[in-house]
Amino acid sequence: MLKIEVDKDKCTGCGECKEICPKGQKIWTINKTAHASNLEYCHVCTICASRCPEDAITVIRNAPDDEEEKKRIKKSKEDTREKLPL
């Protein structure tokens, strides 16, 4: 799963990410800070991160899906309980 994180403490909302991104109009929303959504349109070119003047953007390829991660943790806990002596 693709994830784009924007450090809200660093981002100034300049809009460079939206301007430089080939799919900027579909992906980026700029208010006081930038926000990436509709990541199915992202080409994962990482131009947004490399051109951000504040170094506020991180592109994470193969980020764990939140639901998948919750299932993995639950299964791990269940496996641990099964191994404990009664």
N, CA, C and O atoms as CSV, one atom per row, in Angstrom:
chain,resi,resn,atom,element,x,y,z
A,1,MET,N,N,0.841,-1.180,0.000
A,1,MET,CA,C,0.000,0.000,0.000
A,1,MET,C,C,0.887,1.245,0.000
A,1,MET,O,O,1.870,1.313,0.738
A,2,LEU,N,N,0.548,2.189,-0.800
A,2,LEU,CA,C,1.276,3.446,-0.893
A,2,LEU,C,C,0.774,4.421,0.162
A,2,LEU,O,O,-0.423,4.506,0.437
A,3,LYS,N,N,1.715,5.152,0.744
A,3,LYS,CA,C,1.346,6.161,1.734
A,3,LYS,C,C,2.215,7.390,1.504
A,3,LYS,O,O,3.420,7.275,1.280
A,4,ILE,N,N,1.603,8.558,1.561
A,4,ILE,CA,C,2.358,9.805,1.479
A,4,ILE,C,C,2.104,10.562,2.770
A,4,ILE,O,O,0.970,10.928,3.081
A,5,GLU,N,N,3.175,10.790,3.517
A,5,GLU,CA,C,3.069,11.508,4.782
A,5,GLU,C,C,3.600,12.920,4.598
A,5,GLU,O,O,4.626,13.140,3.954
A,6,VAL,N,N,2.876,13.872,5.181
A,6,VAL,CA,C,3.302,15.262,5.160
A,6,VAL,C,C,3.524,15.690,6.607
A,6,VAL,O,O,2.612,15.605,7.430
A,7,ASP,N,N,4.727,16.147,6.914
A,7,ASP,CA,C,5.032,16.645,8.252
A,7,ASP,C,C,4.392,18.022,8.392
A,7,ASP,O,O,4.862,19.004,7.817
A,8,LYS,N,N,3.321,18.073,9.162
A,8,LYS,CA,C,2.548,19.313,9.308
A,8,LYS,C,C,3.346,20.417,9.993
A,8,LYS,O,O,3.037,21.597,9.834
A,9,ASP,N,N,4.376,20.037,10.756
A,9,ASP,CA,C,5.211,21.046,11.406
A,9,ASP,C,C,6.165,21.719,10.428
A,9,ASP,O,O,6.562,22.866,10.634
A,10,LYS,N,N,6.533,21.011,9.371
A,10,LYS,CA,C,7.446,21.569,8.363
A,10,LYS,C,C,6.721,22.210,7.184
A,10,LYS,O,O,7.195,23.201,6.629
A,11,CYS,N,N,5.576,21.651,6.799
A,11,CYS,CA,C,4.861,22.108,5.600
A,11,CYS,C,C,4.353,23.532,5.773
A,11,CYS,O,O,3.751,23.873,6.791
A,12,THR,N,N,4.608,24.364,4.752
A,12,THR,CA,C,4.149,25.758,4.771
A,12,THR,C,C,2.930,25.977,3.874
A,12,THR,O,O,2.371,27.073,3.834
A,13,GLY,N,N,2.525,24.930,3.157
A,13,GLY,CA,C,1.381,25.068,2.254
A,13,GLY,C,C,1.702,25.830,0.990
A,13,GLY,O,O,0.819,26.457,0.405
A,14,CYS,N,N,2.951,25.790,0.559
A,14,CYS,CA,C,3.382,26.557,-0.624
A,14,CYS,C,C,2.761,26.038,-1.924
A,14,CYS,O,O,2.589,26.799,-2.875
A,15,GLY,N,N,2.424,24.733,-1.967
A,15,GLY,CA,C,1.793,24.170,-3.157
A,15,GLY,C,C,2.737,23.644,-4.213
A,15,GLY,O,O,2.290,23.229,-5.283
A,16,GLU,N,N,4.031,23.648,-3.943
A,16,GLU,CA,C,5.013,23.138,-4.907
A,16,GLU,C,C,4.719,21.684,-5.262
A,16,GLU,O,O,4.854,21.289,-6.420
A,17,CYS,N,N,4.316,20.882,-4.270
A,17,CYS,CA,C,4.015,19.466,-4.512
A,17,CYS,C,C,2.888,19.307,-5.531
A,17,CYS,O,O,2.962,18.461,-6.423
A,18,LYS,N,N,1.862,20.116,-5.393
A,18,LYS,CA,C,0.717,20.052,-6.302
A,18,LYS,C,C,1.097,20.525,-7.701
A,18,LYS,O,O,0.655,19.950,-8.695
A,19,GLU,N,N,1.912,21.569,-7.777
A,19,GLU,CA,C,2.318,22.122,-9.071
A,19,GLU,C,C,3.228,21.176,-9.849
A,19,GLU,O,O,3.094,21.048,-11.065
A,20,ILE,N,N,4.154,20.513,-9.156
A,20,ILE,CA,C,5.147,19.682,-9.829
A,20,ILE,C,C,4.647,18.275,-10.128
A,20,ILE,O,O,5.167,17.614,-11.027
A,21,CYS,N,N,3.650,17.811,-9.393
A,21,CYS,CA,C,3.136,16.443,-9.530
A,21,CYS,C,C,2.371,16.275,-10.844
A,21,CYS,O,O,1.513,17.097,-11.165
A,22,PRO,N,N,2.672,15.213,-11.614
A,22,PRO,CA,C,1.934,14.983,-12.864
A,22,PRO,C,C,0.430,14.814,-12.664
A,22,PRO,O,O,-0.350,15.097,-13.573
A,23,LYS,N,N,0.020,14.358,-11.491
A,23,LYS,CA,C,-1.405,14.185,-11.170
A,23,LYS,C,C,-1.817,15.080,-9.996
A,23,LYS,O,O,-2.737,14.758,-9.244
A,24,GLY,N,N,-1.126,16.193,-9.860
A,24,GLY,CA,C,-1.319,17.094,-8.723
A,24,GLY,C,C,-2.747,17.520,-8.454
A,24,GLY,O,O,-3.158,17.593,-7.296
A,25,GLN,N,N,-3.518,17.805,-9.505
A,25,GLN,CA,C,-4.898,18.255,-9.317
A,25,GLN,C,C,-5.775,17.178,-8.696
A,25,GLN,O,O,-6.735,17.485,-7.989
A,26,LYS,N,N,-5.447,15.916,-8.959
A,26,LYS,CA,C,-6.245,14.807,-8.423
A,26,LYS,C,C,-5.766,14.353,-7.049
A,26,LYS,O,O,-6.550,13.814,-6.268
A,27,ILE,N,N,-4.491,14.565,-6.749
A,27,ILE,CA,C,-3.906,14.015,-5.533
A,27,ILE,C,C,-3.802,15.037,-4.397
A,27,ILE,O,O,-4.148,14.731,-3.256
A,28,TRP,N,N,-3.337,16.219,-4.697
A,28,TRP,CA,C,-2.983,17.175,-3.657
A,28,TRP,C,C,-4.065,18.201,-3.359
A,28,TRP,O,O,-4.699,18.745,-4.264
A,29,THR,N,N,-4.262,18.455,-2.063
A,29,THR,CA,C,-5.123,19.529,-1.567
A,29,THR,C,C,-4.230,20.422,-0.710
A,29,THR,O,O,-3.508,19.938,0.161
A,30,ILE,N,N,-4.283,21.702,-0.960
A,30,ILE,CA,C,-3.447,22.632,-0.211
A,30,ILE,C,C,-4.350,23.594,0.552
A,30,ILE,O,O,-5.155,24.311,-0.044
A,31,ASN,N,N,-4.212,23.603,1.861
A,31,ASN,CA,C,-4.854,24.597,2.721
A,31,ASN,C,C,-3.716,25.274,3.475
A,31,ASN,O,O,-2.828,25.853,2.849
A,32,LYS,N,N,-3.722,25.217,4.772
A,32,LYS,CA,C,-2.567,25.723,5.519
A,32,LYS,C,C,-1.371,24.797,5.331
A,32,LYS,O,O,-0.220,25.230,5.385
A,33,THR,N,N,-1.663,23.504,5.108
A,33,THR,CA,C,-0.635,22.510,4.806
A,33,THR,C,C,-1.132,21.647,3.657
A,33,THR,O,O,-2.305,21.705,3.287
A,34,ALA,N,N,-0.243,20.853,3.102
A,34,ALA,CA,C,-0.595,19.962,1.993
A,34,ALA,C,C,-1.184,18.663,2.533
A,34,ALA,O,O,-0.849,18.219,3.632
A,35,HIS,N,N,-2.066,18.065,1.738
A,35,HIS,CA,C,-2.647,16.772,2.076
A,35,HIS,C,C,-2.783,15.964,0.791
A,35,HIS,O,O,-3.313,16.448,-0.209
A,36,ALA,N,N,-2.294,14.717,0.834
A,36,ALA,CA,C,-2.380,13.835,-0.330
A,36,ALA,C,C,-3.509,12.837,-0.130
A,36,ALA,O,O,-3.624,12.214,0.926
A,37,SER,N,N,-4.336,12.692,-1.151
A,37,SER,CA,C,-5.417,11.700,-1.133
A,37,SER,C,C,-5.572,11.166,-2.554
A,37,SER,O,O,-4.842,11.578,-3.455
A,38,ASN,N,N,-6.514,10.257,-2.756
A,38,ASN,CA,C,-6.709,9.655,-4.087
A,38,ASN,C,C,-5.395,9.084,-4.628
A,38,ASN,O,O,-5.036,9.309,-5.783
A,39,LEU,N,N,-4.694,8.350,-3.779
A,39,LEU,CA,C,-3.367,7.863,-4.149
A,39,LEU,C,C,-3.378,6.821,-5.255
A,39,LEU,O,O,-2.318,6.432,-5.745
A,40,GLU,N,N,-4.555,6.364,-5.657
A,40,GLU,CA,C,-4.615,5.444,-6.797
A,40,GLU,C,C,-4.125,6.122,-8.082
A,40,GLU,O,O,-3.771,5.440,-9.044
A,41,TYR,N,N,-4.104,7.451,-8.101
A,41,TYR,CA,C,-3.611,8.187,-9.265
A,41,TYR,C,C,-2.102,8.431,-9.222
A,41,TYR,O,O,-1.511,8.847,-10.219
A,42,CYS,N,N,-1.481,8.174,-8.072
A,42,CYS,CA,C,-0.059,8.457,-7.884
A,42,CYS,C,C,0.802,7.511,-8.715
A,42,CYS,O,O,0.566,6.303,-8.736
A,43,HIS,N,N,1.796,8.065,-9.395
A,43,HIS,CA,C,2.734,7.281,-10.197
A,43,HIS,C,C,3.933,6.829,-9.372
A,43,HIS,O,O,4.785,6.092,-9.870
A,44,VAL,N,N,4.006,7.258,-8.130
A,44,VAL,CA,C,5.113,6.980,-7.215
A,44,VAL,C,C,6.441,7.476,-7.800
A,44,VAL,O,O,7.474,6.819,-7.672
A,45,CYS,N,N,6.395,8.614,-8.426
A,45,CYS,CA,C,7.596,9.199,-9.027
A,45,CYS,C,C,8.454,9.902,-7.972
A,45,CYS,O,O,9.642,10.133,-8.200
A,46,THR,N,N,7.881,10.237,-6.847
A,46,THR,CA,C,8.509,10.909,-5.700
A,46,THR,C,C,9.010,12.323,-6.010
A,46,THR,O,O,9.811,12.875,-5.255
A,47,ILE,N,N,8.551,12.904,-7.101
A,47,ILE,CA,C,8.942,14.279,-7.427
A,47,ILE,C,C,8.476,15.227,-6.324
A,47,ILE,O,O,9.180,16.174,-5.976
A,48,CYS,N,N,7.289,14.969,-5.777
A,48,CYS,CA,C,6.756,15.841,-4.723
A,48,CYS,C,C,7.726,15.918,-3.541
A,48,CYS,O,O,8.016,17.000,-3.029
A,49,ALA,N,N,8.219,14.752,-3.118
A,49,ALA,CA,C,9.131,14.710,-1.973
A,49,ALA,C,C,10.478,15.349,-2.295
A,49,ALA,O,O,11.049,16.060,-1.468
A,50,SER,N,N,10.975,15.095,-3.484
A,50,SER,CA,C,12.298,15.620,-3.832
A,50,SER,C,C,12.285,17.128,-4.066
A,50,SER,O,O,13.310,17.784,-3.881
A,51,ARG,N,N,11.155,17.684,-4.464
A,51,ARG,CA,C,11.082,19.118,-4.762
A,51,ARG,C,C,10.516,19.955,-3.618
A,51,ARG,O,O,10.503,21.183,-3.700
A,52,CYS,N,N,10.052,19.309,-2.558
A,52,CYS,CA,C,9.488,20.054,-1.428
A,52,CYS,C,C,10.585,20.917,-0.796
A,52,CYS,O,O,11.592,20.385,-0.329
A,53,PRO,N,N,10.401,22.242,-0.776
A,53,PRO,CA,C,11.447,23.121,-0.245
A,53,PRO,C,C,11.644,22.975,1.264
A,53,PRO,O,O,12.677,23.380,1.796
A,54,GLU,N,N,10.668,22.406,1.948
A,54,GLU,CA,C,10.761,22.246,3.401
A,54,GLU,C,C,11.108,20.814,3.808
A,54,GLU,O,O,11.218,20.519,4.998
A,55,ASP,N,N,11.281,19.920,2.827
A,55,ASP,CA,C,11.559,18.509,3.087
A,55,ASP,C,C,10.490,17.912,4.015
A,55,ASP,O,O,10.806,17.198,4.967
A,56,ALA,N,N,9.224,18.219,3.717
A,56,ALA,CA,C,8.113,17.817,4.575
A,56,ALA,C,C,7.378,16.570,4.090
A,56,ALA,O,O,6.490,16.075,4.783
A,57,ILE,N,N,7.731,16.056,2.918
A,57,ILE,CA,C,6.973,14.951,2.317
A,57,ILE,C,C,7.809,13.671,2.310
A,57,ILE,O,O,8.979,13.669,1.926
A,58,THR,N,N,7.173,12.589,2.747
A,58,THR,CA,C,7.787,11.267,2.703
A,58,THR,C,C,6.853,10.340,1.941
A,58,THR,O,O,5.676,10.217,2.278
A,59,VAL,N,N,7.382,9.690,0.915
A,59,VAL,CA,C,6.618,8.713,0.141
A,59,VAL,C,C,7.032,7.330,0.628
A,59,VAL,O,O,8.211,6.977,0.605
A,60,ILE,N,N,6.041,6.547,1.072
A,60,ILE,CA,C,6.316,5.217,1.606
A,60,ILE,C,C,5.687,4.187,0.683
A,60,ILE,O,O,4.464,4.089,0.585
A,61,ARG,N,N,6.523,3.431,0.015
A,61,ARG,CA,C,6.043,2.346,-0.839
A,61,ARG,C,C,5.869,1.103,0.033
A,61,ARG,O,O,6.623,0.891,0.983
A,62,ASN,N,N,4.890,0.302,-0.291
A,62,ASN,CA,C,4.635,-0.939,0.436
A,62,ASN,C,C,4.407,-0.709,1.922
A,62,ASN,O,O,4.833,-1.518,2.748
A,63,ALA,N,N,3.743,0.380,2.268
A,63,ALA,CA,C,3.385,0.626,3.661
A,63,ALA,C,C,2.332,-0.389,4.074
A,63,ALA,O,O,1.471,-0.745,3.269
A,64,PRO,N,N,2.385,-0.858,5.308
A,64,PRO,CA,C,1.383,-1.844,5.724
A,64,PRO,C,C,-0.010,-1.236,5.733
A,64,PRO,O,O,-0.209,-0.101,6.166
A,65,ASP,N,N,-0.955,-2.004,5.254
A,65,ASP,CA,C,-2.350,-1.603,5.298
A,65,ASP,C,C,-2.800,-1.672,6.748
A,65,ASP,O,O,-2.521,-2.660,7.426
A,66,ASP,N,N,-3.483,-0.657,7.238
A,66,ASP,CA,C,-3.890,-0.612,8.633
A,66,ASP,C,C,-4.708,-1.843,9.026
A,66,ASP,O,O,-4.486,-2.405,10.099
A,67,GLU,N,N,-5.635,-2.266,8.192
A,67,GLU,CA,C,-6.466,-3.436,8.502
A,67,GLU,C,C,-5.628,-4.709,8.533
A,67,GLU,O,O,-5.801,-5.551,9.413
A,68,GLU,N,N,-4.734,-4.843,7.582
A,68,GLU,CA,C,-3.863,-6.016,7.551
A,68,GLU,C,C,-2.967,-6.049,8.789
A,68,GLU,O,O,-2.746,-7.112,9.369
A,69,GLU,N,N,-2.460,-4.903,9.187
A,69,GLU,CA,C,-1.607,-4.826,10.362
A,69,GLU,C,C,-2.382,-5.201,11.622
A,69,GLU,O,O,-1.847,-5.897,12.485
A,70,LYS,N,N,-3.616,-4.759,11.744
A,70,LYS,CA,C,-4.447,-5.111,12.899
A,70,LYS,C,C,-4.693,-6.615,12.953
A,70,LYS,O,O,-4.645,-7.212,14.028
A,71,LYS,N,N,-4.956,-7.232,11.801
A,71,LYS,CA,C,-5.171,-8.676,11.753
A,71,LYS,C,C,-3.904,-9.432,12.152
A,71,LYS,O,O,-3.968,-10.423,12.879
A,72,ARG,N,N,-2.754,-8.957,11.671
A,72,ARG,CA,C,-1.487,-9.608,11.993
A,72,ARG,C,C,-1.217,-9.550,13.496
A,72,ARG,O,O,-0.792,-10.541,14.091
A,73,ILE,N,N,-1.462,-8.404,14.103
A,73,ILE,CA,C,-1.240,-8.245,15.541
A,73,ILE,C,C,-2.188,-9.138,16.333
A,73,ILE,O,O,-1.784,-9.785,17.299
A,74,LYS,N,N,-3.446,-9.168,15.919
A,74,LYS,CA,C,-4.438,-10.005,16.607
A,74,LYS,C,C,-4.025,-11.474,16.533
A,74,LYS,O,O,-4.079,-12.184,17.538
A,75,LYS,N,N,-3.614,-11.932,15.356
A,75,LYS,CA,C,-3.206,-13.327,15.186
A,75,LYS,C,C,-1.986,-13.629,16.039
A,75,LYS,O,O,-1.907,-14.698,16.644
A,76,SER,N,N,-1.051,-12.722,16.096
A,76,SER,CA,C,0.148,-12.906,16.895
A,76,SER,C,C,-0.200,-13.060,18.371
A,76,SER,O,O,0.370,-13.907,19.059
A,77,LYS,N,N,-1.131,-12.249,18.859
A,77,LYS,CA,C,-1.565,-12.348,20.253
A,77,LYS,C,C,-2.262,-13.679,20.509
A,77,LYS,O,O,-2.044,-14.315,21.540
A,78,GLU,N,N,-3.100,-14.095,19.566
A,78,GLU,CA,C,-3.796,-15.376,19.714
A,78,GLU,C,C,-2.806,-16.531,19.736
A,78,GLU,O,O,-2.948,-17.449,20.543
A,79,ASP,N,N,-1.807,-16.499,18.862
A,79,ASP,CA,C,-0.793,-17.546,18.827
A,79,ASP,C,C,-0.024,-17.598,20.140
A,79,ASP,O,O,0.288,-18.679,20.638
A,80,THR,N,N,0.278,-16.440,20.696
A,80,THR,CA,C,1.003,-16.376,21.955
A,80,THR,C,C,0.174,-16.979,23.089
A,80,THR,O,O,0.714,-17.700,23.929
A,81,ARG,N,N,-1.135,-16.693,23.125
A,81,ARG,CA,C,-2.023,-17.252,24.150
A,81,ARG,C,C,-2.091,-18.766,24.063
A,81,ARG,O,O,-2.118,-19.447,25.089
A,82,GLU,N,N,-2.118,-19.295,22.854
A,82,GLU,CA,C,-2.193,-20.749,22.657
A,82,GLU,C,C,-0.936,-21.445,23.181
A,82,GLU,O,O,-1.006,-22.589,23.629
A,83,LYS,N,N,0.186,-20.781,23.130
A,83,LYS,CA,C,1.447,-21.386,23.562
A,83,LYS,C,C,1.648,-21.319,25.074
A,83,LYS,O,O,2.484,-22.044,25.614
A,84,LEU,N,N,0.903,-20.470,25.761
A,84,LEU,CA,C,1.052,-20.339,27.213
A,84,LEU,C,C,0.466,-21.554,27.923
A,84,LEU,O,O,-0.605,-22.034,27.551
A,85,PRO,N,N,1.171,-22.059,28.954
A,85,PRO,CA,C,0.626,-23.200,29.709
A,85,PRO,C,C,-0.574,-22.757,30.527
A,85,PRO,O,O,-0.653,-21.611,30.970
A,86,LEU,N,N,-1.498,-23.672,30.719
A,86,LEU,CA,C,-2.710,-23.362,31.493
A,86,LEU,C,C,-2.476,-23.472,32.971
A,86,LEU,O,O,-3.393,-23.243,33.760
